[in-house]
Amino acid sequence: MNATHGRPLPTTIPQYLEQLREALRGADPAMIQDALYDAEEYLRSELAEQAGRDEAEVIASVAGSYGAPEEVAEIYRETEVTVNRALRPPRPRQQRSLPGRFFGVVADPYTYGALFYMLLSLATGVFYFSWVVTGASTSLGLLVLIIGVPLLLLFLLSVRLLSLVEGRIVEVLLGVRMPRRPLYTQRDKPWLTRIGELFTDGRTWTAMAYLLAMLPLGVAYFSFTVTLLAISISLVVAPVAAMFGWWHGPGIYLEGLHFSLADNLPGSLLAFVVGVLLLFVTLHLARLVGRFHGWLAKHLLVRNPVV
Protein backbone atom coordinates (compact mmCIF):
# COMPACT_ATOMS: atom_id res chain seq x y z
CA MET A 1 0.00 0.00 0.00
CA ASN A 2 1.24 3.49 -0.89
CA ALA A 3 2.03 5.81 1.95
CA THR A 4 2.69 9.48 2.36
CA HIS A 5 4.88 10.91 5.11
CA GLY A 6 5.02 7.47 6.72
CA ARG A 7 1.23 7.18 6.92
CA PRO A 8 -0.71 4.61 4.84
CA LEU A 9 -3.23 5.89 2.35
CA PRO A 10 -6.81 5.87 3.65
CA THR A 11 -9.16 3.19 2.39
CA THR A 12 -12.45 4.96 3.12
CA ILE A 13 -13.74 8.48 2.61
CA PRO A 14 -14.07 9.18 6.36
CA GLN A 15 -10.43 8.12 6.83
CA TYR A 16 -9.37 10.41 3.98
CA LEU A 17 -11.24 13.35 5.45
CA GLU A 18 -9.85 12.67 8.92
CA GLN A 19 -6.29 12.63 7.58
CA LEU A 20 -6.98 15.84 5.64
CA ARG A 21 -8.40 17.48 8.76
CA GLU A 22 -5.34 16.40 10.74
CA ALA A 23 -2.99 17.71 8.03
CA LEU A 24 -4.77 21.08 8.14
CA ARG A 25 -4.62 21.34 11.92
CA GLY A 26 -3.86 24.89 12.97
CA ALA A 27 -5.17 26.44 9.73
CA ASP A 28 -8.13 28.80 9.56
CA PRO A 29 -11.34 26.90 10.49
CA ALA A 30 -13.21 28.42 7.54
CA MET A 31 -10.54 27.22 5.13
CA ILE A 32 -10.63 23.73 6.69
CA GLN A 33 -14.39 23.62 6.23
CA ASP A 34 -14.02 24.54 2.54
CA ALA A 35 -11.26 21.98 2.00
CA LEU A 36 -13.27 19.18 3.60
CA TYR A 37 -16.31 20.12 1.52
CA ASP A 38 -14.33 20.07 -1.75
CA ALA A 39 -12.58 16.80 -0.91
CA GLU A 40 -15.72 14.96 0.15
CA GLU A 41 -17.71 16.18 -2.84
CA TYR A 42 -14.94 15.08 -5.22
CA LEU A 43 -14.51 11.69 -3.58
CA ARG A 44 -18.25 11.02 -3.51
CA SER A 45 -18.62 11.93 -7.17
CA GLU A 46 -15.68 9.68 -8.14
CA LEU A 47 -17.14 6.83 -6.10
CA ALA A 48 -20.51 7.29 -7.84
CA GLU A 49 -18.92 7.36 -11.30
CA GLN A 50 -16.90 4.23 -10.61
CA ALA A 51 -19.78 2.27 -9.13
CA GLY A 52 -18.94 -1.36 -8.61
CA ARG A 53 -15.32 -0.77 -7.72
CA ASP A 54 -14.06 -1.17 -4.17
CA GLU A 55 -13.96 2.09 -2.20
CA ALA A 56 -10.30 1.57 -1.29
CA GLU A 57 -9.37 1.17 -4.96
CA VAL A 58 -11.24 4.33 -5.92
CA ILE A 59 -9.52 6.36 -3.19
CA ALA A 60 -6.14 4.95 -4.18
CA SER A 61 -6.70 6.00 -7.79
CA VAL A 62 -7.99 9.40 -6.75
CA ALA A 63 -4.90 9.97 -4.58
CA GLY A 64 -2.83 9.93 -7.73
CA SER A 65 -4.87 12.68 -9.43
CA TYR A 66 -6.52 14.67 -6.65
CA GLY A 67 -3.70 14.05 -4.20
CA ALA A 68 -3.06 12.38 -0.87
CA PRO A 69 -4.44 14.19 2.21
CA GLU A 70 -1.08 15.77 3.09
CA GLU A 71 -0.58 16.95 -0.49
CA VAL A 72 -4.07 18.42 -0.69
CA ALA A 73 -3.55 20.19 2.64
CA GLU A 74 -0.31 21.75 1.39
CA ILE A 75 -2.02 22.92 -1.80
CA TYR A 76 -4.81 24.54 0.18
CA ARG A 77 -2.37 26.32 2.47
CA GLU A 78 -0.44 27.72 -0.49
CA THR A 79 -3.61 28.65 -2.38
CA GLU A 80 -5.00 30.42 0.68
CA VAL A 81 -1.91 32.63 0.88
CA THR A 82 -2.06 33.39 -2.85
CA VAL A 83 -5.78 34.21 -2.81
CA ASN A 84 -5.43 36.41 0.27
CA ARG A 85 -2.66 38.38 -1.37
CA ALA A 86 -4.74 38.84 -4.51
CA LEU A 87 -8.04 39.75 -2.85
CA ARG A 88 -6.99 41.71 0.19
CA PRO A 89 -6.59 45.46 -0.34
CA PRO A 90 -3.11 46.87 0.30
CA ARG A 91 -2.34 47.25 3.97
CA PRO A 92 -1.55 50.83 5.02
CA ARG A 93 2.00 51.49 6.09
CA GLN A 94 2.46 50.86 9.79
CA GLN A 95 2.79 54.14 11.66
CA ARG A 96 5.03 54.30 14.70
CA SER A 97 4.12 57.68 16.11
CA LEU A 98 0.94 58.18 18.11
CA PRO A 99 -0.44 60.89 15.75
CA GLY A 100 0.39 58.67 12.78
CA ARG A 101 -1.52 55.72 14.25
CA PHE A 102 -4.44 57.96 15.21
CA PHE A 103 -4.88 59.67 11.83
CA GLY A 104 -3.67 56.67 9.81
CA VAL A 105 -7.01 54.92 10.33
CA VAL A 106 -8.28 56.70 7.20
CA ALA A 107 -5.86 54.62 5.09
CA ASP A 108 -7.32 51.28 6.22
CA PRO A 109 -9.98 50.10 3.70
CA TYR A 110 -11.62 47.88 6.32
CA THR A 111 -12.42 50.98 8.38
CA TYR A 112 -14.91 52.03 5.72
CA GLY A 113 -16.03 48.43 5.29
CA ALA A 114 -16.86 48.32 8.99
CA LEU A 115 -18.73 51.63 8.77
CA PHE A 116 -20.79 50.37 5.83
CA TYR A 117 -21.44 47.07 7.58
CA MET A 118 -22.69 48.88 10.68
CA LEU A 119 -25.08 50.94 8.57
CA LEU A 120 -26.21 47.87 6.62
CA SER A 121 -26.66 45.75 9.75
CA LEU A 122 -29.94 47.43 10.66
CA ALA A 123 -31.59 46.21 7.44
CA THR A 124 -30.00 42.74 7.57
CA GLY A 125 -30.76 42.44 11.28
CA VAL A 126 -34.45 43.19 10.78
CA PHE A 127 -34.62 40.71 7.89
CA TYR A 128 -32.76 37.93 9.74
CA PHE A 129 -34.80 38.36 12.92
CA SER A 130 -38.10 38.42 11.02
CA TRP A 131 -37.13 35.36 8.99
CA VAL A 132 -36.11 33.29 12.01
CA VAL A 133 -39.07 34.27 14.19
CA THR A 134 -41.61 33.80 11.40
CA GLY A 135 -40.05 30.55 10.17
CA ALA A 136 -39.69 29.02 13.61
CA SER A 137 -43.17 29.96 14.80
CA THR A 138 -44.83 28.83 11.57
CA SER A 139 -42.99 25.52 11.24
CA LEU A 140 -43.34 24.63 14.94
CA GLY A 141 -47.00 25.60 14.92
CA LEU A 142 -47.65 23.29 11.97
CA LEU A 143 -45.81 20.27 13.41
CA VAL A 144 -49.15 18.77 14.34
CA LEU A 145 -49.84 18.51 10.61
CA ILE A 146 -47.91 16.50 8.01
CA ILE A 147 -46.70 19.65 6.29
CA GLY A 148 -45.01 20.87 9.49
CA VAL A 149 -42.06 18.46 9.31
CA PRO A 150 -40.85 19.33 5.79
CA LEU A 151 -41.51 23.00 6.51
CA LEU A 152 -39.29 22.80 9.60
CA LEU A 153 -36.52 21.11 7.60
CA LEU A 154 -36.71 23.76 4.90
CA PHE A 155 -36.53 26.45 7.56
CA LEU A 156 -33.40 24.94 9.14
CA LEU A 157 -31.77 24.64 5.71
CA SER A 158 -32.62 28.29 5.04
CA VAL A 159 -30.84 29.23 8.27
CA ARG A 160 -27.70 27.54 6.98
CA LEU A 161 -28.05 29.35 3.67
CA LEU A 162 -28.48 32.73 5.37
CA SER A 163 -25.44 32.05 7.54
CA LEU A 164 -23.41 31.39 4.39
CA VAL A 165 -24.64 34.65 2.82
CA GLU A 166 -23.89 36.57 6.00
CA GLY A 167 -20.42 35.03 6.05
CA ARG A 168 -19.72 36.36 2.57
CA ILE A 169 -20.83 39.86 3.66
CA VAL A 170 -18.60 39.67 6.74
CA GLU A 171 -15.59 38.52 4.72
CA VAL A 172 -15.96 41.22 2.07
CA LEU A 173 -16.62 44.15 4.41
CA LEU A 174 -14.74 43.16 7.57
CA GLY A 175 -11.89 41.12 6.07
CA VAL A 176 -12.50 38.03 8.23
CA ARG A 177 -12.06 34.67 6.48
CA MET A 178 -15.43 32.92 6.37
CA PRO A 179 -16.59 29.69 4.68
CA ARG A 180 -17.06 29.89 0.92
CA ARG A 181 -18.73 26.49 0.72
CA PRO A 182 -21.77 25.15 2.55
CA LEU A 183 -21.50 22.28 4.99
CA TYR A 184 -21.37 19.08 2.95
CA THR A 185 -24.26 16.65 3.33
CA GLN A 186 -23.49 13.09 2.29
CA ARG A 187 -26.08 12.27 -0.33
CA ASP A 188 -25.95 8.48 0.04
CA LYS A 189 -26.87 8.51 3.72
CA PRO A 190 -30.41 7.54 4.74
CA TRP A 191 -32.63 10.59 4.83
CA LEU A 192 -33.48 10.02 8.49
CA THR A 193 -29.77 10.12 9.31
CA ARG A 194 -29.32 13.34 7.38
CA ILE A 195 -32.29 14.90 9.16
CA GLY A 196 -30.85 13.84 12.51
CA GLU A 197 -27.51 15.44 11.64
CA LEU A 198 -29.29 18.67 10.77
CA PHE A 199 -30.79 18.79 14.27
CA THR A 200 -27.68 17.62 16.14
CA ASP A 201 -25.24 19.91 14.34
CA GLY A 202 -24.47 22.68 16.80
CA ARG A 203 -23.81 25.18 14.02
CA THR A 204 -27.48 25.05 13.02
CA TRP A 205 -28.44 26.49 16.39
CA THR A 206 -25.52 28.88 16.81
CA ALA A 207 -26.27 30.27 13.35
CA MET A 208 -29.90 30.77 14.39
CA ALA A 209 -28.76 32.54 17.56
CA TYR A 210 -26.49 34.76 15.47
CA LEU A 211 -29.33 35.72 13.12
CA LEU A 212 -31.56 36.59 16.08
CA ALA A 213 -28.81 38.61 17.75
CA MET A 214 -28.30 40.65 14.58
CA LEU A 215 -31.43 42.72 15.33
CA PRO A 216 -30.23 44.27 18.62
CA LEU A 217 -26.69 44.43 17.29
CA GLY A 218 -27.86 46.07 14.08
CA VAL A 219 -29.88 48.68 15.98
CA ALA A 220 -26.89 49.42 18.22
CA TYR A 221 -24.42 49.56 15.31
CA PHE A 222 -26.66 51.79 13.19
CA SER A 223 -27.50 54.17 16.04
CA PHE A 224 -23.85 54.40 17.10
CA THR A 225 -22.65 55.14 13.57
CA VAL A 226 -25.32 57.65 12.61
CA THR A 227 -25.13 59.55 15.91
CA LEU A 228 -21.36 59.93 16.01
CA LEU A 229 -21.06 60.72 12.30
CA ALA A 230 -23.84 63.32 12.52
CA ILE A 231 -22.27 65.05 15.52
CA SER A 232 -18.73 65.03 14.16
CA ILE A 233 -19.70 66.21 10.66
CA SER A 234 -21.97 68.94 12.07
CA LEU A 235 -19.08 70.23 14.18
CA VAL A 236 -16.76 70.22 11.18
CA VAL A 237 -19.15 72.17 8.95
CA ALA A 238 -20.41 74.46 11.74
CA PRO A 239 -17.88 77.27 11.02
CA VAL A 240 -18.77 77.33 7.30
CA ALA A 241 -22.50 77.20 8.05
CA ALA A 242 -22.19 80.03 10.57
CA MET A 243 -20.12 82.10 8.13
CA PHE A 244 -22.93 82.07 5.58
CA GLY A 245 -25.64 82.44 8.21
CA TRP A 246 -27.13 79.02 7.48
CA TRP A 247 -26.88 77.77 11.01
CA HIS A 248 -25.47 79.00 14.30
CA GLY A 249 -23.93 75.62 15.08
CA PRO A 250 -24.08 73.52 18.26
CA GLY A 251 -24.29 75.41 21.47
CA ILE A 252 -25.65 75.67 25.00
CA TYR A 253 -29.14 76.87 25.86
CA LEU A 254 -29.83 78.58 29.21
CA GLU A 255 -33.24 80.14 29.90
CA GLY A 256 -33.76 81.10 26.27
CA LEU A 257 -30.18 82.31 25.73
CA HIS A 258 -28.09 80.52 23.15
CA PHE A 259 -24.30 80.43 23.14
CA SER A 260 -22.89 78.87 19.96
CA LEU A 261 -19.36 77.65 19.43
CA ALA A 262 -19.55 78.99 15.91
CA ASP A 263 -20.57 82.55 16.83
CA ASN A 264 -16.98 83.76 16.76
CA LEU A 265 -13.65 82.74 15.27
CA PRO A 266 -12.24 80.95 18.36
CA GLY A 267 -15.51 79.09 18.81
CA SER A 268 -15.56 78.13 15.14
CA LEU A 269 -12.03 76.80 15.27
CA LEU A 270 -12.79 74.87 18.44
CA ALA A 271 -15.90 73.35 16.87
CA PHE A 272 -13.90 72.35 13.79
CA VAL A 273 -11.07 70.75 15.80
CA VAL A 274 -13.47 68.87 18.06
CA GLY A 275 -15.41 67.66 15.03
CA VAL A 276 -12.29 66.37 13.25
CA LEU A 277 -11.04 64.58 16.37
CA LEU A 278 -14.49 63.04 16.99
CA LEU A 279 -14.63 61.89 13.36
CA PHE A 280 -11.32 60.03 13.70
CA VAL A 281 -12.43 58.57 17.04
CA THR A 282 -15.56 57.32 15.27
CA LEU A 283 -13.43 55.63 12.60
CA HIS A 284 -11.31 53.91 15.27
CA LEU A 285 -14.41 52.73 17.12
CA ALA A 286 -15.93 51.46 13.86
CA ARG A 287 -12.80 49.44 13.10
CA LEU A 288 -12.86 48.04 16.65
CA VAL A 289 -16.53 47.06 16.30
CA GLY A 290 -15.74 45.45 12.95
CA ARG A 291 -13.06 43.29 14.53
CA PHE A 292 -15.39 42.30 17.35
CA HIS A 293 -18.19 41.38 14.99
CA GLY A 294 -15.81 39.41 12.78
CA TRP A 295 -14.73 37.44 15.84
CA LEU A 296 -18.38 36.84 16.77
CA ALA A 297 -19.31 35.64 13.28
CA LYS A 298 -16.28 33.38 13.20
CA HIS A 299 -17.27 31.64 16.41
CA LEU A 300 -20.98 31.28 15.66
CA LEU A 301 -21.05 30.56 11.92
CA VAL A 302 -17.96 28.41 11.33
CA ARG A 303 -17.93 24.75 12.30
CA ASN A 304 -15.16 23.63 14.65
CA PRO A 305 -12.81 21.56 12.43
CA VAL A 306 -11.95 19.11 15.22
CA VAL A 307 -15.58 18.05 15.65
N, C-alpha and C positions, 0 to 999 in steps of 0.2 A: 504494500500500500504506500502511495506517495505521502510525503510529509513535508510540512513547511515549518521552519524554525523549530525542528525537533518535535512537532506535534502532528499526529496523524490526521489526514483529511477527514472531515465529518462524513458520516454515511446517511444522515437524515437532515431535513431542513431545519428542525429545531436545533440540532447540534451546530449546523453552519451558522445560524443566527447567534447562538450563544458564543461561539468563537469570535464572530465579528464584533459582538458587543464587548467582549473582553479585550479585543485588540483596540477598540476605540475608547477604552476606559480613560477617563480624564479629559476627553474632548467635550465640546459643547453639547449639552443634552438635546438641543433642537437638531443639531447636525446628526447625532446618533439616531434620533428618531427617523430622520429622512433616509439615512443609510440603510437602516433595518427595513424600512418600507420598500425601497428600491430593490434590495437584495431578495426579500421574500416574494415580491411580485414577479421578479425575473425567474426565480427558482420555481415558483408555482406554475408559471406559464410554460417553462421548459418541461416540467414534469407532465403537464397536460398534453403538450405536443408529442412527447415521446411515451405515450401511454403504452403500457405493456412491459416496459423496461423496468428493471429494479431501481428503486430510489437511489441506492448507493452508486450505481453505475451512472445515473443521470447527473448526480452531484459531482462525481469524479470527472465527467466529461465537461461539465460547466466550469469546473475549477480551472480548466485549461484555457477557456475563452473569457469568462467573466472574471476569474481570479480566485485564488484561495482567500480565506477570511483576512489574513494578515496583509495580503497584497491589496485587497479592496479597501481595507482600513487606511493604508498608506496613501492610496489614490485619493480617498475622500479628504484626508488631512491636507494634502497638497492642493487639491481643488478648492477647498475652503479658503485657504490663504489667497489663492489666485483670484477667486471671485470677490473676496472682501476687498482686495486691493483695487479691483476694477470698479466695484459698485460704491464703495465708500467715498464720500467727498473728501477732498484734501483736508488734512488736519491743520488747524492754525498753528503757527510757530509758537512754541512754548515760551511764555513770558516769565522772566525771573523776578522782576520788580513788582511790588504790590500794585502800583497804578496800572502797570501793563497787564497784570492778571485781571484787574477789576474791569478795565475798559476793553480788554481783549475778548470779552464774551461775545462781542458783536461779530467776530470773525468765525465763530463756531456755527456751522450750518444747522446742527441739531438743536441749537437754541431756538431758532425760528420754527423748526419742526415741532419742538415741544410746545411752543406758543400756539401753533396751529392745532396741534392735537388737543390742547386744553380747551380751545374754542369749539372744536368739533365734538368733543366728548359729551357736551350737553345733548346734542342731537342723537349720537349713537347710544348714549346712556338711556335716553327715553325710549328709543326703539328696542334696545336689548331688554330692558325691564318689562316693557309692555309685552314683548314676544314671550318671555319666560313665564310671566304671570298668567297671561291668556292661555298659552299652550299647556301649562301645568294644570290650571284649574279646569280647562275644557277636557283634556285627556283623562284626568283623574275622575272628573265628574261622570264621564261616559264609560268608566270601567265596568259598570254593571251591565253594559250592553256589549255585543260582540265587536262593534266598531271601536270600542274604547282601547282595546289592546293594540291594534295596528296604529291607531292615532297616537298612543303614548310612545310607541317605538319610533314613529316618524318625528315626533317632537324631540326625543333624545338625540336622534341623528341630526336634526336641525341645530341643536345646541353645539354639537361637534363641528358642524359646518360654520356656524357663526364664530366659534372660537378660532377656527382656521383663518377666517376673514379678518377678525380682529388682530390676530397675530401678524398678518401681512401689513396692516395699518401701523401697528406698533414698530415693526422692523423698519418700515420706510421712514416714518416720522421721528422715531426715537433712537434708531440705530441699534436696537437690541435684536440679536439673532433669534428668530422664531422659526417653528417648523414650516417647511414649504410643501410638505406632503401630509395627507391625512393619516390617521392611524390605520394600519393595514388590518383588514378583516379577512381571515382565511375563508375562501369561498367554498372549500370542500368539507367544511365542518358542518355537523347537523345544525339546523336552524335554531333549535332550542339551545344548543351550546353557544351559538353566536349571540342570541338574545341574552343569555345569562351573563356573558362577558360584557355586554353593553351596560348591564346593571351593576356588575361588580367592579368595573373599571373606575377607579377613584377619580380619574380625570374627567369623566362625565359629570360628576357632581361638583368638583372644584371649578370646572368651566361654567357650570350653571351659577355657582356662587359669585364668580367673577362678573358674569353678565348682570346679575342682580345688583352687585355693588357698584356697577358703572353709573347707575342713576345718581346716588348721593355724591359719588366722586365727580361725575360730570358737572353737577350743579356747583360743587365747591370749586372745581377747576375753572369753570366758565366765570363764576362770580369773582374769583380771585383775579383772573386775567383782565376782565373788563374794568373792574374797579381800579386796579393799580395803573393800567394803561391810560384810563380816562383822567385820573388825577395827575399823573406825570406829564401827559401831553398837554393838558390844560395849563399846567404851570409853565411849561416851555413856551407855549404860544401866548401866554397872558401879557407879556410886555408888548408884543406886536398888536394884539387885540386892543389893549389900552391906548396905544399910540394913535390908532385910527378911530378910537371912541366906540369900538364895537362892544366892548365888555370891560368892566372894571376889574376883572380878575377875582381870584379867591381872596377872601378877607375874613374879618371878624365883625360880628354884629353885636352891639350892646345898646339896648333900649332905643332901637331905631337908628342908631349911628352905625355907619359902615366904614371900616378902615381896610383898604385894599393894599395888598403888597405891590400892586402894579400902578398905584397912584403917583409914584415918583420914581426917579431913576434908581436910587438904591433899592427900593422895594421891587422894581422890575428885575433888576439884576439878581436879587436874592431869589425871586420866584423862578427865574430861568435856571439858576444853579441847582436849586432844590429839585426842580422838575427833571433836569438831566440826570442828577444822581439817583433819583427815584426810578427813572426809566432803566438805568443800568442795574439797579437792585432788582427790579422786576424781571429783567432778562436772566440774572443769576438764579433767582427763585424759580423761574420757569424751567431752567435747565436742571435744577435740583429735583423739581417735581417730575420731570421727564425721566430722570434716572430712577427715582423711586417707583414710578409706574411701570417702567420697563422691568424692574426687579419683581414687582408684583405679578405682572403678566407671565414672566418666565416661570415663576413658582406655581401658578395656578393653571396655566394652559399647556405646559410642556410635560410630557410623561417622564417619570424618573427612569433613566435607562437601565438601572440595576434591577428593576422590578420585572 
